[in-house]
Every structure is written in structure tokens, then in C-alpha cells.
């Protein structure tokens, strides 16, 4: 499963986002921007937008520009094609106010992305008959309790992917939210107050989308490092807290056994790492809860040293030491770690 992530910038936040954008730039990296936010429009709007788009193109970003009828008015254009040529961006995301025939006409000349959340099946089929390489981008929803449920999202995406249409979706970052509502910009309501790193993993692991887009304004260093590590190496960072005697496990990389059951993630190389010259005594043999990290002790004989991450509550066992746990903010990460993938145990005490 490929992992692809893009980011967003907006005219009102562009200046402060430049250092972040410079850090994440790479050839073809997708950047989303909206060209019809009412609060941003002023007497210098047109020039400011052109300057922003020029800066992004200089750094080889692939820009998706979200347009509506308001965009045409602001740039004194009479058609989608005219505004597309004027702005010279890579893809147009067509929002409300345009007919299917208008979208088809511009799609013959220009790459487009349609609104996955709102366009009906009949319109999609008309588009598909006339347009090759269609892409669909879901809405984000600034207002609480207006974003999609997972059931709605799955239903839409299954249909689109069966039509061989790439699907993009937004994840929020409630810690660096966009104005004026400041409640994050998710496609999925249940992700509104969840770590963007966790949200990105969920969208990837569940196969919901071909590309994840961060709707809000950036990431803290830790989350960006986690996402970059996964994007570049496909190593999933697991933020954990370990008892002091097990600190040697921090920053170790393990492979999840391909036959790990639903109950636990088994760390393939752990017995070799943990048992070199060590007799592991029973310690903290308590009930194992989801997110706990365990190490089998000497009573488990040949299994001594095996490290597991617990996915569902298990009874206490005097052969199994509970040695740490996944950080609370990332407690659901086990759901999104497929068997066979590599993980890095990363110290995180927040």
C-alpha cells in the first residue's frame, strides 16, 4: 500500500507557513489551497494569490486550487478555463456553482479534481465518460459535527475506487487549526481531535484514500518526523513510555511478525535483542490492557524475551512482564499497524 501525503496553505496564513512549506517541499508534493475564502478577500487579493502561487511553483509543489463562482468574479474571468489559464496551477478542484457540462468542458483542457463528498453518481458517470484520469477530493468541515461518518466515507470511496477514480481526503490538526472557527479541518468527524499522524495512518491502513491531505496549518516536529519516516522508509513510529530497566529498547526498530494474531503485535527480533546474557525475572505481572508493552520472562522458557504490544485486554500471566505502554494520545495506533511492517519504539512521555 503506497502512502502519499500533501499539505495545505491559505493566503491568510501563507507568510507564517513558509518555513514549514520549505521543510516539506519535494518534487510533486501536493499543496492544496482555497481560492474563495470570504475572509481573505481584499483590494490586493489578486496580486497576493499570484505571488503565493508563484512561490509554490518555484519550489516544485503540485498545487490543487479550490475554486467556486466567487473565484471567477475575483479574477475577472468568465469561465473555469479562463481562470485556470490565468492562475497556471496544476489541478483545479471544482467546488459548488458549476454544472457538469462546464466541468467536462474544462477537464478536456485542464486536470480537474471533483468534490467527492457532494457530487452525485449520475454526474460522476457523465464525467467519467468524457474525462480520463479523474480524481476526487472530499470536503473538509470546519464546523463541529458536520464532517462525514466513517460509514458515509466508506460508501462513497468504495464506489469511486470501483470506478478507478483516485480519492483524496483531509485530516485535521486541532493543535494548529485554521481560522476563523479553529476546530480543525477534517473530512471525518471522529478524527477532529485526534493526532494528525494517527489520522494519516488510519486513512492509509484502511485503504480509504490514495492521498492524505493535511487541511490545517502544519505539524509539530515530532509528528512531522513520524510522518516523514513513514513516507520515506515505511517505518511506523510508536510513541511509548517504558519502565527504566527497559530504556534500552528506545529507538529500536522491529518487524511485526507476519502471523501476529488479533490479540497482540509480536515483535519478531525481540527475543534475540532482549535475551543476550540476560535472565529476565518475573516483574509487574498484571492484567494486560490495550496499548501495554510486555516482555515474556524466564518462566516462559523458549519465549523469554519476546516483546509484544497488546491490542485487546488479556489476563495477567506470571510469565509475562508489563514493561510499558503506548502514549495515551496514540493509544489506537495498533489498529493501523499491519503485520509484516516495521515499527520504531520512540520515547514519548507527553
Residue frames as qw, qx, qy, qz and C-alpha x, y, z in Angstrom:
[[0.000, 0.887, 0.461, 0.000, 0.00, 0.00, 0.00],
 [0.416, 0.373, -0.019, 0.829, 1.54, 3.29, -1.09],
 [0.272, -0.746, -0.418, 0.441, 1.45, 6.25, 1.28],
 [0.313, 0.427, 0.225, 0.818, 1.13, 9.73, -0.18],
 [0.240, -0.736, -0.470, 0.425, 0.64, 12.90, 1.83],
 [0.265, 0.540, 0.183, 0.778, 0.10, 16.52, 0.87],
 [0.251, -0.402, -0.460, 0.751, -0.40, 19.72, 2.81],
 [0.106, 0.832, 0.491, 0.235, -2.41, 22.94, 2.66],
 [0.295, -0.219, -0.145, 0.919, -1.72, 26.63, 2.72],
 [0.092, 0.830, 0.547, 0.062, -4.00, 29.64, 2.60],
 [0.304, 0.691, 0.026, 0.655, -3.45, 33.27, 1.72],
 [0.411, -0.829, 0.038, -0.377, -4.11, 34.46, 5.28],
 [0.791, -0.548, 0.265, 0.063, -1.55, 32.04, 6.76],
 [0.841, 0.482, -0.073, 0.233, 0.91, 31.69, 3.89],
 [0.175, 0.810, -0.401, 0.391, 3.60, 34.00, 5.28],
 [0.517, -0.570, 0.547, -0.328, 3.81, 32.21, 8.63],
 [0.952, 0.037, 0.288, -0.094, 3.70, 28.80, 6.92],
 [0.551, 0.748, -0.368, -0.032, 6.68, 29.42, 4.62],
 [0.119, -0.588, 0.786, -0.147, 9.29, 27.79, 6.93],
 [0.694, 0.005, 0.676, -0.248, 7.12, 24.68, 7.24],
 [0.779, 0.587, 0.108, -0.190, 6.46, 24.56, 3.49],
 [0.309, 0.764, -0.567, -0.010, 10.19, 24.89, 2.79],
 [0.378, -0.403, 0.815, -0.177, 10.85, 21.94, 5.06],
 [0.687, 0.174, 0.682, -0.181, 8.33, 19.60, 3.41],
 [0.535, 0.675, -0.210, -0.462, 8.96, 20.61, -0.19],
 [0.463, -0.203, 0.795, 0.334, 9.82, 17.93, -2.73],
 [0.175, 0.147, -0.618, -0.752, 9.18, 17.44, -6.42],
 [0.418, -0.238, -0.731, -0.483, 5.47, 16.92, -7.00],
 [0.112, -0.260, -0.763, 0.580, 4.41, 17.33, -3.36],
 [0.109, -0.641, -0.609, -0.454, 0.72, 18.22, -3.39],
 [0.078, -0.184, -0.396, 0.896, -0.32, 21.51, -1.83],
 [0.015, -0.675, -0.708, -0.208, -3.99, 22.39, -1.51],
 [0.073, -0.184, -0.217, 0.956, -5.21, 25.97, -1.38],
 [0.184, 0.697, 0.688, -0.083, -8.64, 27.56, -1.50],
 [0.216, 0.094, 0.256, 0.938, -9.27, 30.47, -3.85],
 [0.291, -0.536, -0.424, -0.669, -12.64, 31.54, -2.48],
 [0.430, -0.419, -0.638, 0.482, -12.35, 32.12, 1.28],
 [0.023, -0.884, -0.345, -0.315, -14.52, 35.19, 2.03],
 [0.509, -0.824, -0.036, 0.247, -12.42, 36.39, 4.98],
 [0.648, -0.232, 0.311, 0.655, -9.29, 36.61, 2.79],
 [0.407, 0.613, 0.445, 0.511, -10.68, 38.81, 0.03],
 [0.194, -0.786, -0.119, 0.574, -9.44, 42.42, -0.04],
 [0.388, 0.873, -0.072, -0.287, -8.21, 45.03, -2.53],
 [0.099, 0.691, -0.692, -0.181, -4.84, 43.29, -3.06],
 [0.834, -0.068, 0.506, -0.209, -6.21, 39.74, -3.10],
 [0.843, 0.537, -0.001, -0.036, -5.46, 39.04, -6.76],
 [0.358, 0.754, -0.503, 0.222, -1.78, 40.02, -6.57],
 [0.441, -0.517, 0.661, -0.318, -1.28, 38.22, -3.28],
 [0.911, 0.102, 0.362, -0.170, -2.70, 34.99, -4.71],
 [0.743, 0.640, -0.176, 0.088, -0.50, 35.23, -7.80],
 [0.058, 0.739, -0.605, 0.290, 2.59, 35.81, -5.64],
 [0.672, -0.317, 0.604, -0.290, 1.74, 32.83, -3.42],
 [0.924, 0.307, 0.211, -0.087, 1.19, 30.53, -6.39],
 [0.523, 0.752, -0.368, 0.159, 4.45, 31.70, -7.98],
 [0.247, -0.639, 0.665, -0.297, 6.36, 30.93, -4.74],
 [0.814, -0.087, 0.526, -0.229, 4.85, 27.43, -4.58],
 [0.853, 0.520, 0.025, -0.014, 5.58, 26.69, -8.24],
 [0.229, 0.804, -0.523, 0.169, 9.21, 27.80, -7.80],
 [0.345, -0.447, 0.778, -0.277, 9.56, 25.04, -5.21],
 [0.325, 0.135, -0.870, -0.344, 8.03, 22.39, -7.49],
 [0.368, 0.171, 0.742, -0.534, 4.87, 21.88, -5.49],
 [0.086, -0.302, -0.798, -0.515, 1.88, 20.41, -7.31],
 [0.178, 0.101, 0.365, -0.908, -0.88, 22.88, -6.47],
 [0.061, -0.520, -0.826, -0.208, -4.56, 22.00, -6.23],
 [0.075, -0.018, 0.127, -0.989, -6.61, 25.20, -6.30],
 [0.072, 0.509, 0.838, -0.184, -10.16, 25.04, -4.96],
 [0.044, -0.011, -0.217, -0.975, -12.44, 27.34, -6.98],
 [0.206, 0.591, 0.739, -0.249, -16.06, 28.46, -6.98],
 [0.268, 0.801, 0.404, 0.351, -18.07, 31.11, -8.82],
 [0.307, -0.931, -0.011, 0.198, -16.61, 33.63, -6.39],
 [0.620, -0.332, 0.405, 0.585, -13.12, 32.85, -7.75],
 [0.436, 0.481, 0.520, 0.556, -14.16, 33.79, -11.28],
 [0.058, -0.950, -0.270, -0.143, -15.55, 37.08, -10.02],
 [0.505, -0.778, 0.141, 0.347, -12.39, 37.94, -8.08],
 [0.496, -0.285, 0.532, 0.624, -10.14, 37.32, -11.09],
 [0.390, 0.596, -0.077, -0.698, -12.50, 38.90, -13.64],
 [0.019, -0.161, 0.908, 0.386, -12.87, 35.64, -15.56],
 [0.654, 0.095, -0.081, -0.747, -15.95, 34.35, -17.35],
 [0.919, 0.070, -0.327, -0.210, -15.17, 30.61, -17.37],
 [0.845, -0.469, 0.235, 0.108, -13.33, 27.91, -15.45],
 [0.826, 0.288, 0.140, 0.464, -10.87, 27.51, -18.33],
 [0.225, 0.831, -0.059, 0.505, -10.05, 31.21, -18.28],
 [0.487, -0.795, 0.275, -0.235, -9.31, 31.26, -14.55],
 [0.940, -0.165, 0.215, 0.206, -7.28, 28.03, -14.91],
 [0.684, 0.491, 0.058, 0.536, -5.07, 29.57, -17.57],
 [0.041, -0.882, 0.107, -0.456, -4.75, 32.81, -15.64],
 [0.635, -0.691, 0.300, -0.171, -3.66, 31.17, -12.39],
 [0.577, 0.524, -0.625, 0.044, -1.48, 28.47, -14.00],
 [0.521, -0.426, 0.655, -0.345, -1.96, 25.89, -11.27],
 [0.004, 0.241, -0.950, -0.197, -1.62, 22.14, -11.65],
 [0.153, -0.366, -0.906, -0.150, -5.13, 20.95, -10.79],
 [0.339, -0.286, 0.009, -0.896, -8.46, 22.65, -10.28],
 [0.045, -0.275, -0.915, 0.291, -10.71, 21.37, -7.55],
 [0.230, -0.355, -0.414, -0.806, -14.19, 22.32, -8.68],
 [0.052, 0.218, 0.736, -0.639, -16.42, 23.34, -5.78],
 [0.279, 0.610, 0.691, -0.270, -20.02, 24.50, -5.82],
 [0.207, 0.729, 0.062, -0.649, -21.72, 26.58, -8.51],
 [0.177, 0.455, -0.655, -0.577, -20.69, 24.83, -11.73],
 [0.881, 0.201, 0.069, -0.422, -22.66, 22.49, -13.98],
 [0.816, -0.128, 0.526, 0.203, -21.39, 19.09, -15.06],
 [0.678, 0.650, 0.226, 0.259, -21.14, 20.32, -18.65],
 [0.043, 0.953, -0.259, 0.150, -18.89, 23.20, -17.53],
 [0.608, -0.573, 0.548, 0.046, -16.68, 20.78, -15.60],
 [0.843, 0.213, 0.447, 0.209, -16.44, 18.39, -18.57],
 [0.491, 0.849, 0.041, 0.191, -15.51, 21.23, -20.90],
 [0.102, -0.888, 0.433, -0.120, -12.62, 22.45, -18.76],
 [0.770, -0.353, 0.531, 0.028, -11.49, 18.89, -18.00],
 [0.835, 0.481, 0.193, 0.185, -10.71, 18.40, -21.69],
 [0.395, 0.801, -0.190, 0.408, -8.06, 21.10, -21.35],
 [0.062, -0.632, 0.514, -0.577, -7.02, 21.02, -17.71],
 [0.422, -0.084, -0.872, 0.232, -6.57, 18.44, -14.91],
 [0.460, -0.493, 0.006, -0.739, -9.51, 18.61, -12.53],
 [0.166, -0.062, -0.898, 0.403, -10.47, 17.21, -9.15],
 [0.422, -0.485, -0.401, -0.652, -14.16, 16.96, -8.36],
 [0.382, -0.413, 0.468, -0.681, -15.90, 17.14, -4.99],
 [0.343, 0.015, -0.939, -0.021, -16.08, 13.56, -3.72],
 [0.055, 0.191, 0.749, -0.632, -18.38, 14.45, -0.82],
 [0.365, 0.462, 0.338, -0.734, -21.20, 16.06, -2.79],
 [0.376, 0.344, -0.539, -0.670, -21.20, 15.09, -6.48],
 [0.818, 0.062, 0.389, -0.420, -23.90, 12.53, -7.30],
 [0.639, -0.086, 0.724, 0.246, -23.33, 9.25, -9.14],
 [0.592, 0.691, 0.408, 0.069, -25.08, 10.35, -12.33],
 [0.144, 0.967, -0.195, -0.077, -22.78, 13.38, -12.63],
 [0.451, -0.574, 0.654, 0.196, -19.72, 11.26, -11.88],
 [0.701, 0.211, 0.655, 0.184, -20.67, 8.80, -14.62],
 [0.459, 0.872, 0.166, 0.033, -21.08, 11.66, -17.11],
 [0.119, -0.887, 0.430, 0.120, -17.64, 12.95, -16.15],
 [0.616, -0.321, 0.699, 0.171, -16.07, 9.52, -16.40],
 [0.723, 0.504, 0.463, 0.097, -17.40, 9.07, -19.95],
 [0.419, 0.885, 0.043, 0.197, -15.61, 12.21, -21.13],
 [0.093, -0.878, 0.424, -0.202, -12.61, 12.64, -18.83],
 [0.854, 0.101, -0.451, 0.239, -9.55, 10.45, -18.29],
 [0.504, 0.093, -0.505, 0.694, -7.52, 10.29, -15.07],
 [0.385, -0.721, -0.200, -0.540, -10.29, 11.66, -12.85],
 [0.356, 0.023, -0.687, 0.633, -9.52, 12.45, -9.22],
 [0.436, -0.707, -0.415, -0.371, -11.90, 13.13, -6.36],
 [0.263, 0.190, -0.533, 0.781, -11.22, 15.20, -3.25],
 [0.347, -0.638, -0.681, 0.089, -13.52, 15.16, -0.25],
 [0.145, -0.847, -0.029, -0.510, -14.56, 18.30, 1.58],
 [0.358, -0.048, -0.663, 0.656, -13.17, 19.35, 4.91],
 [0.359, -0.714, -0.508, -0.320, -15.65, 20.55, 7.51],
 [0.178, 0.402, -0.406, 0.801, -14.68, 23.44, 9.84],
 [0.549, -0.398, 0.151, -0.719, -17.89, 23.24, 11.90],
 [0.189, -0.195, 0.918, -0.290, -18.10, 20.53, 14.56],
 [0.473, 0.254, 0.801, -0.265, -20.44, 17.62, 13.82],
 [0.596, 0.643, -0.004, -0.481, -20.76, 18.39, 10.11],
 [0.120, 0.524, -0.794, -0.285, -18.00, 16.09, 8.80],
 [0.757, 0.091, -0.518, -0.389, -18.67, 12.63, 7.40],
 [0.800, -0.370, 0.425, -0.206, -19.10, 9.45, 9.40],
 [0.243, -0.397, 0.840, 0.278, -16.87, 6.50, 8.57],
 [0.538, 0.361, 0.760, -0.049, -19.90, 4.72, 7.09],
 [0.433, 0.851, 0.138, -0.264, -20.64, 7.59, 4.68],
 [0.018, -0.775, 0.553, 0.306, -16.97, 7.89, 3.77],
 [0.419, -0.167, 0.877, 0.164, -16.55, 4.17, 3.07],
 [0.569, 0.549, 0.600, -0.120, -19.68, 4.03, 0.93],
 [0.343, 0.896, -0.092, -0.266, -18.56, 6.95, -1.26],
 [0.100, -0.694, 0.671, 0.241, -15.00, 5.70, -1.55],
 [0.573, 0.022, 0.816, 0.076, -15.92, 2.14, -2.45],
 [0.582, 0.712, 0.379, -0.105, -17.99, 3.44, -5.33],
 [0.209, 0.916, -0.276, -0.202, -15.26, 5.83, -6.54],
 [0.279, -0.543, 0.771, 0.180, -12.47, 3.27, -6.28],
 [0.646, 0.258, 0.718, 0.023, -14.59, 0.73, -8.16],
 [0.503, 0.843, 0.179, -0.059, -14.77, 3.38, -10.89],
 [0.768, 0.118, 0.048, 0.628, -10.92, 3.55, -10.85],
 [0.042, 0.875, 0.032, 0.482, -11.01, 7.12, -9.53],
 [0.491, 0.080, -0.521, 0.694, -8.27, 8.22, -7.13],
 [0.409, -0.808, -0.369, -0.208, -9.68, 9.57, -3.87],
 [0.325, 0.304, -0.415, 0.794, -8.14, 12.24, -1.65],
 [0.490, -0.733, -0.458, -0.114, -9.28, 13.12, 1.87],
 [0.045, 0.720, -0.300, 0.625, -8.41, 15.68, 4.55],
 [0.654, -0.387, -0.544, 0.356, -7.09, 15.13, 8.04],
 [0.165, -0.936, -0.055, -0.305, -7.10, 17.92, 10.68],
 [0.555, 0.049, -0.505, 0.660, -4.61, 19.22, 13.20],
 [0.352, -0.834, -0.401, -0.139, -6.60, 20.67, 16.07],
 [0.607, -0.551, -0.085, 0.567, -3.34, 21.94, 17.66],
 [0.189, -0.301, 0.289, 0.889, -2.56, 24.23, 14.69],
 [0.358, 0.591, 0.723, -0.007, -6.07, 24.95, 13.36],
 [0.192, 0.285, 0.361, 0.867, -7.10, 27.37, 10.65],
 [0.181, 0.329, 0.364, -0.852, -9.26, 30.39, 11.40],
 [0.210, -0.495, 0.233, -0.810, -11.98, 31.53, 11.78],
 [0.820, -0.375, -0.224, -0.369, -13.60, 28.53, 13.54],
 [0.000, -0.605, 0.729, -0.320, -10.39, 26.94, 14.92],
 [0.795, -0.175, 0.460, -0.355, -11.89, 23.44, 15.24],
 [0.447, -0.219, 0.812, 0.305, -9.79, 21.61, 12.67],
 [0.536, 0.462, -0.289, -0.645, -10.47, 20.73, 9.05],
 [0.385, -0.125, 0.914, 0.029, -11.37, 17.03, 8.88],
 [0.468, 0.009, -0.633, -0.617, -13.21, 15.00, 6.29],
 [0.598, -0.290, -0.747, -0.019, -14.11, 12.50, 9.03],
 [0.416, -0.763, 0.000, -0.495, -15.79, 13.79, 12.19],
 [0.880, -0.461, -0.072, 0.085, -14.22, 11.20, 14.50],
 [0.750, 0.153, -0.078, 0.639, -10.75, 12.47, 13.52],
 [0.026, 0.908, 0.100, 0.407, -11.36, 16.10, 14.55],
 [0.393, -0.837, 0.310, -0.219, -9.49, 15.92, 17.88],
 [0.953, -0.138, 0.194, 0.189, -7.09, 13.09, 17.06],
 [0.405, -0.577, 0.456, 0.543, -3.36, 13.28, 16.28],
 [0.573, 0.665, -0.221, -0.425, -2.77, 14.03, 12.57],
 [0.081, 0.457, -0.879, -0.112, -0.11, 11.30, 12.48],
 [0.369, 0.112, 0.885, -0.260, -2.65, 8.79, 13.75],
 [0.579, 0.588, 0.262, -0.500, -5.26, 10.10, 11.31],
 [0.386, 0.642, -0.544, -0.379, -2.86, 9.75, 8.38],
 [0.072, -0.238, 0.968, -0.008, -2.06, 6.16, 9.38],
 [0.503, 0.314, 0.694, -0.409, -5.76, 5.35, 9.66],
 [0.589, 0.649, -0.024, -0.481, -6.55, 6.65, 6.19],
 [0.285, 0.556, -0.747, -0.227, -3.59, 4.72, 4.77],
 [0.162, -0.170, 0.959, -0.161, -4.07, 1.44, 6.65],
 [0.512, 0.371, 0.659, -0.407, -7.79, 1.20, 5.98],
 [0.348, 0.164, 0.706, 0.594, -7.32, 1.90, 2.28],
 [0.192, 0.761, 0.490, -0.380, -9.75, 4.81, 2.35],
 [0.283, 0.925, -0.039, -0.250, -7.77, 7.18, 0.11],
 [0.823, 0.385, 0.005, 0.417, -4.95, 7.36, -2.42],
 [0.373, 0.370, -0.229, 0.819, -3.61, 10.56, -0.89],
 [0.398, -0.700, -0.492, 0.331, -3.98, 12.16, 2.55],
 [0.225, 0.608, 0.025, 0.761, -4.06, 15.96, 2.74],
 [0.325, -0.401, -0.529, 0.673, -3.49, 17.91, 5.96],
 [0.058, 0.805, 0.467, 0.362, -6.19, 20.60, 5.92],
 [0.380, -0.908, -0.091, 0.152, -4.80, 22.65, 8.80],
 [0.192, 0.961, -0.196, 0.028, -1.64, 24.69, 9.01],
 [0.316, 0.637, -0.673, 0.203, 1.25, 22.41, 9.88],
 [0.896, -0.249, -0.367, 0.037, 2.66, 19.81, 12.25],
 [0.456, -0.815, 0.357, -0.009, 4.84, 19.82, 15.34],
 [0.177, 0.653, -0.726, -0.120, 8.35, 18.44, 14.90],
 [0.414, -0.168, 0.880, -0.163, 7.58, 15.04, 16.41],
 [0.695, 0.438, 0.493, -0.285, 4.54, 14.36, 14.24],
 [0.508, 0.772, -0.275, -0.266, 6.32, 15.60, 11.12],
 [0.036, -0.540, 0.840, 0.041, 9.27, 13.29, 11.85],
 [0.563, 0.073, 0.793, -0.222, 6.88, 10.36, 12.31],
 [0.681, 0.629, 0.247, -0.284, 5.12, 11.08, 9.02],
 [0.336, 0.778, -0.492, -0.199, 8.38, 11.66, 7.14],
 [0.273, -0.380, 0.884, -0.025, 9.83, 8.41, 8.48],
 [0.638, 0.287, 0.689, -0.191, 6.80, 6.52, 7.30],
 [0.567, 0.769, 0.016, -0.293, 6.67, 8.33, 3.96],
 [0.266, 0.763, -0.578, -0.118, 10.36, 7.71, 3.23],
 [0.063, 0.381, -0.916, 0.109, 11.04, 4.35, 4.91],
 [0.724, -0.241, -0.463, -0.451, 7.63, 2.83, 5.70],
 [0.405, -0.064, -0.752, 0.517, 8.65, 2.53, 9.35],
 [0.408, -0.718, -0.373, -0.422, 5.77, 3.25, 11.75],
 [0.152, 0.343, -0.551, 0.746, 6.86, 5.21, 14.82],
 [0.583, -0.558, -0.578, -0.121, 5.16, 4.02, 18.01],
 [0.040, -0.624, 0.344, -0.701, 5.32, 6.66, 20.80],
 [0.783, -0.335, -0.524, 0.020, 5.80, 4.82, 24.10],
 [0.276, -0.738, 0.444, -0.427, 6.83, 5.08, 27.74],
 [0.814, 0.057, -0.569, 0.101, 8.96, 2.26, 29.17],
 [0.727, -0.682, 0.010, 0.076, 9.99, 1.30, 32.68],
 [0.076, -0.890, 0.431, 0.126, 13.54, 2.41, 33.38],
 [0.583, -0.349, 0.713, 0.175, 15.15, -1.04, 33.14],
 [0.654, 0.399, 0.608, 0.210, 13.82, -1.35, 29.57],
 [0.150, 0.877, -0.056, -0.453, 15.02, 2.00, 28.23],
 [0.316, -0.371, 0.709, 0.510, 17.49, 0.16, 26.01],
 [0.432, 0.434, 0.771, 0.175, 14.54, -0.60, 23.72],
 [0.205, 0.851, 0.148, -0.461, 14.02, 3.06, 22.81],
 [0.277, 0.738, -0.394, -0.472, 14.75, 3.79, 19.14],
 [0.352, -0.138, 0.903, 0.204, 14.98, 0.09, 18.29],
 [0.574, 0.280, -0.328, -0.696, 13.32, -0.99, 15.03],
 [0.436, -0.022, 0.889, -0.139, 11.36, -4.24, 14.95],
 [0.341, -0.001, -0.680, -0.649, 9.37, -6.16, 12.37],
 [0.673, -0.044, 0.382, -0.631, 5.81, -7.14, 13.25],
 [0.316, -0.076, 0.936, 0.137, 5.54, -10.88, 12.73],
 [0.317, 0.032, -0.569, -0.759, 3.51, -11.66, 9.64],
 [0.486, -0.316, -0.794, -0.184, 1.40, -14.13, 11.63],
 [0.024, -0.030, 0.539, -0.842, 0.64, -11.82, 14.57],
 [0.080, -0.507, -0.857, -0.047, -2.88, -12.57, 15.84],
 [0.136, -0.749, -0.337, -0.553, -5.71, -10.14, 16.55],
 [0.631, -0.712, -0.281, 0.129, -4.77, -10.03, 20.24],
 [0.496, -0.714, 0.207, 0.449, -1.18, -8.79, 20.05],
 [0.550, 0.783, -0.289, 0.029, 1.58, -7.47, 17.81],
 [0.891, -0.321, 0.157, 0.279, 4.58, -9.80, 18.11],
 [0.111, 0.911, -0.362, -0.166, 7.97, -8.13, 17.65],
 [0.935, 0.298, -0.195, 0.005, 9.95, -10.52, 15.50],
 [0.575, 0.484, -0.472, 0.461, 13.53, -9.71, 16.54],
 [0.413, -0.751, 0.185, -0.480, 12.77, -9.13, 20.22],
 [0.935, -0.351, 0.019, 0.037, 13.93, -12.44, 21.70],
 [0.781, 0.267, -0.101, 0.556, 17.40, -12.04, 20.23],
 [0.121, 0.677, -0.147, 0.711, 17.71, -8.42, 21.42],
 [0.551, -0.663, 0.097, -0.498, 16.28, -8.95, 24.91],
 [0.938, -0.340, 0.034, -0.056, 17.94, -12.17, 26.00],
 [0.643, 0.527, -0.397, 0.388, 21.61, -11.62, 25.23],
 [0.410, 0.179, -0.636, 0.628, 23.23, -12.62, 28.53],
 [0.328, -0.265, 0.258, -0.869, 20.09, -11.76, 30.48],
 [0.181, -0.305, -0.929, 0.107, 17.87, -13.77, 32.78],
 [0.267, -0.370, -0.165, -0.874, 14.51, -11.99, 32.74],
 [0.048, -0.157, -0.840, 0.518, 12.92, -12.25, 36.18],
 [0.108, -0.676, -0.698, -0.207, 9.14, -12.02, 36.72],
 [0.164, -0.227, -0.206, 0.938, 8.13, -8.40, 37.28],
 [0.339, 0.295, 0.066, -0.891, 4.87, -6.45, 37.16],
 [0.067, -0.131, -0.931, -0.333, 2.81, -9.45, 36.03],
 [0.297, 0.345, 0.454, -0.766, -0.57, -7.73, 35.89],
 [0.558, 0.609, 0.555, -0.098, -3.66, -7.66, 33.66],
 [0.336, -0.097, 0.458, 0.817, -2.62, -6.62, 30.15],
 [0.333, 0.745, 0.413, -0.404, -4.69, -3.84, 28.61],
 [0.621, 0.676, 0.271, 0.292, -4.77, -2.38, 25.10],
 [0.208, 0.915, -0.191, 0.287, -1.57, -0.43, 24.42],
 [0.664, -0.648, 0.371, 0.043, 0.53, -2.23, 27.04],
 [0.545, 0.604, -0.582, 0.019, 4.01, -3.40, 26.09],
 [0.869, -0.407, 0.240, -0.149, 5.04, -6.75, 27.53],
 [0.327, 0.588, -0.740, 0.013, 8.13, -8.92, 27.75],
 [0.933, -0.186, -0.278, -0.134, 7.98, -12.65, 28.46],
 [0.313, -0.752, 0.545, -0.196, 10.11, -13.59, 31.46],
 [0.074, 0.423, -0.903, -0.020, 12.24, -16.66, 32.20],
 [0.538, 0.079, 0.740, -0.397, 9.19, -18.69, 33.23],
 [0.730, 0.543, 0.087, -0.406, 8.10, -18.72, 29.58],
 [0.797, -0.115, 0.510, 0.303, 11.21, -20.73, 28.71],
 [0.545, 0.173, 0.490, 0.658, 11.95, -20.50, 24.98],
 [0.126, 0.822, 0.407, 0.378, 9.72, -17.41, 24.69],
 [0.472, -0.693, -0.160, 0.521, 11.74, -15.49, 27.27],
 [0.282, -0.340, 0.255, 0.860, 12.49, -12.02, 25.90],
 [0.153, 0.467, 0.678, 0.547, 9.63, -11.89, 23.41],
 [0.058, 0.289, 0.233, -0.927, 8.13, -8.41, 23.33],
 [0.082, 0.531, 0.779, 0.323, 4.52, -7.83, 22.40],
 [0.171, -0.023, 0.087, -0.981, 2.19, -4.87, 22.06],
 [0.166, 0.347, 0.885, -0.262, -1.25, -5.68, 23.40],
 [0.141, -0.185, -0.476, -0.848, -4.28, -4.94, 21.20],
 [0.622, -0.457, -0.340, -0.537, -7.08, -6.21, 23.44],
 [0.466, -0.598, 0.482, -0.440, -7.33, -6.89, 27.19],
 [0.745, 0.126, -0.655, 0.030, -5.68, -10.14, 28.27],
 [0.761, -0.632, -0.134, -0.064, -5.50, -11.76, 31.71],
 [0.187, -0.813, 0.545, -0.082, -2.49, -11.45, 33.95],
 [0.958, 0.164, -0.216, 0.092, 0.14, -14.15, 33.50],
 [0.576, -0.756, 0.255, 0.179, 3.09, -14.71, 35.84],
 [0.752, 0.028, 0.402, 0.521, 5.21, -15.47, 32.77],
 [0.347, 0.648, 0.328, 0.593, 4.59, -12.04, 31.21],
 [0.328, -0.439, -0.248, 0.799, 6.00, -8.71, 32.47],
 [0.224, 0.896, 0.346, 0.167, 4.21, -5.46, 31.64],
 [0.627, -0.192, 0.016, 0.754, 7.11, -3.12, 30.88],
 [0.053, -0.237, 0.102, 0.965, 5.49, -0.01, 29.42],
 [0.383, 0.635, 0.647, -0.178, 2.67, 1.37, 27.34],
 [0.315, 0.474, 0.413, 0.711, 1.85, 3.36, 24.25],
 [0.032, -0.093, -0.220, 0.970, 1.39, 7.05, 24.97],
 [0.293, 0.493, 0.676, -0.462, -2.25, 7.90, 25.65],
 [0.343, 0.634, -0.080, -0.689, -2.58, 10.23, 22.64],
 [0.400, 0.426, -0.693, -0.423, -1.59, 7.40, 20.30],
 [0.512, -0.160, 0.779, -0.325, -3.29, 4.52, 22.08],
 [0.801, 0.394, 0.325, -0.313, -5.21, 3.41, 18.96],
 [0.222, 0.695, -0.573, -0.373, -2.14, 3.14, 16.74],
 [0.384, -0.171, 0.906, 0.039, -2.13, -0.67, 16.98],
 [0.636, 0.512, 0.501, -0.286, -5.25, -0.78, 14.83],
 [0.515, 0.833, -0.077, -0.184, -3.28, 0.74, 11.96],
 [0.134, -0.644, 0.734, 0.166, -0.08, -1.33, 12.06],
 [0.900, 0.241, -0.207, -0.298, -0.28, -4.16, 9.50],
 [0.863, -0.296, 0.374, 0.166, 1.55, -7.41, 10.06],
 [0.794, 0.318, 0.231, 0.464, 4.88, -7.53, 8.27],
 [0.203, 0.883, -0.024, 0.422, 5.63, -3.81, 8.67],
 [0.571, 0.051, -0.438, 0.692, 8.48, -2.32, 10.69],
 [0.329, -0.897, -0.237, -0.175, 7.97, -0.17, 13.77],
 [0.404, 0.375, -0.425, 0.718, 10.27, 2.10, 15.75],
 [0.515, -0.665, -0.506, 0.194, 9.78, 2.34, 19.52],
 [0.257, 0.533, -0.063, 0.804, 10.10, 6.04, 20.26],
 [0.296, -0.344, -0.603, 0.656, 10.26, 7.64, 23.71],
 [0.152, -0.484, -0.277, -0.816, 7.31, 9.96, 24.22],
 [0.270, -0.255, -0.757, 0.538, 6.34, 11.00, 27.73],
 [0.168, -0.127, -0.019, -0.977, 3.85, 13.78, 26.97]]
